[in-house]
Amino acid sequence: MHFSKKFKQALRETDSHLVVGLDTDISKIPMFLQSEVNPVAAFNDLVIEATKEYVCGYKLNIAFYERGPEAGFAAIRSTLAAIPENLITIADAKRGDIENTTELYAKAFLDDFGFDSVTVQPYMGQDSARPFLRRKNKFVWMLALTSNYGANDFQFLKVGRQPLWEIIVEKAVSWNDQKIGFVMGASHTRELEKITKDLPETPLLIPGIGAQKGSLEKTINSLNHSLFVINQSRSIIYSAPKAENAEEFKSITGEAAQKARDEINGFLMLKKK
Amino acid sequence: MHFSKKFKQALRETDSHLVVGLDTDISKIPMFLQSEVNPVAAFNDLVIEATKEYVCGYKLNIAFYERGPEAGFAAIRSTLAAIPENLITIADAKRGDIENTTELYAKAFLDDFGFDSVTVQPYMGQDSARPFLRRKNKFVWMLALTSNYGANDFQFLKVGRQPLWEIIVEKAVSWNDQKIGFVMGASHTRELEKITKDLPETPLLIPGIGAQKGSLEKTINSLNHSLFVINQSRSIIYSAPKAENAEEFKSITGEAAQKARDEINGFLMLKKK
């Protein structure tokens, strides 16, 4: 199924715009899981069990899985196997290289692991995205305006009358308007307003809420379409650091996810009035 | 030892500006190695034995090690262990993310694996480089003007009077002028001329010769300093596809590396006249 279709279906079926980021740091895993054979995998399983009713999908930042990589990559596999099939999966790899090399990243993340989609760096241009776009039912989230402080270094540079991020968006859409969406940080509300107006059918992945302290209400109010997911990680997956067993962990973590989903939906409903 | 010092020493001691790219594709490994427990590791060992007298260092593009990742990452470890200590090592990872996340990449590549240096994407700005720069004896090769066709999409965009790549170089040097060098594709001779004139102490990693068909002579002639390495991969490591045993493989591969090193040095000497 084309990602676009899967995405819209997931948004509808789950009634959720929340993506939980499984950015699992082994040092933050509760004590009761530390003795597991693969604590990261076990932790992720519990998070998924606790939150799957409340989310549209899951995002794994690959950096968290490259240390002790043998165990890390095994954890990716088992985590993906635990995610319900109708939910979207994002490999937050932020990769980009010459075409032949990017083909290998595409094989690894989209073919072998089987993620639905992947985040991609724009700097090296079209051939660094093409291998990902070649896969029929897959999707690229191109970095456009990121949520970190360093976004100010280059992303707002004026090229003629337009900021760099906007030129990147226009260019990327010209390569493939069906299979490319963009990463736009939650605090960039003016720009979110513009991109959702100019590109009403283009999905957005929005990080920067939660631990990164964006204002959810302002973000939601800036959006002119609803093909978006909001990523939250630490504020959900680490909401139960002192949990002493699986039931307690799932109860607290599930509640955090439910609250996050409801908060997003609440602001969406307020908008409609 | 500071990378800068190690780098200069290596250039001097080896009398070589050649870096061999260990971009090892298991499907291109000669038959006689296919039955090894870890063919990629075995192949790399032979390439290193064959070429270590002729190179300044080795570069591993991490994409080649992320498929069948368990074996891939084990190959990285054994390969690094086989590289003589005075040669420079480059993790061609082209990573970049928010600071907390980039810290994990820095731990993985610079601390755990122990690479001397790493390639980094500029788009997310300073905090996406900072964790790499924090490591005392390590070094960042920031992408500036890449060797692929997609370089034309964004890297030459005019910001005021300057192209984007140049703004990135200036900005990066302002963060840390001791520990940042740049990736500049071999065919960009005009820009190589400029950057080596403006920044006479800033190391350059130059891909795009060999299989990517740049003109070595033109490239060498454009350089105004000698703190550079030229990366060649496929034209060296795959020069002996039909080799039937280790001795034959090493003989042919070693010759290819020697020839490449001598060619670079030959053009350098011609320049001095």
Interface residues (C-beta under 8 A of the other chain):
Chain A: D23 N61 A63 F64 E66 R67 P69 E70 F73 A74 K94 R95 G96 D97 I98 E99 T101 T102 L104 Y105 K107 A108 D112 Q121 P122 Y123 M124 G125 Q126 D127 S128 L143 T146 S147 N148 Y149 G150 A151 N152 D153 F154 Q155 L157 K158 V159 G160 L164 I167 I168 K171 Q212
Chain B: D23 N61 A63 F64 E66 R67 P69 E70 F73 A74 K94 R95 G96 D97 I98 E99 T101 T102 L104 Y105 K107 A108 D112 Q121 P122 Y123 M124 G125 Q126 D127 S128 L143 T146 S147 N148 Y149 G150 A151 N152 D153 F154 Q155 L157 K158 V159 G160 L164 I167 I168 K171 Q212
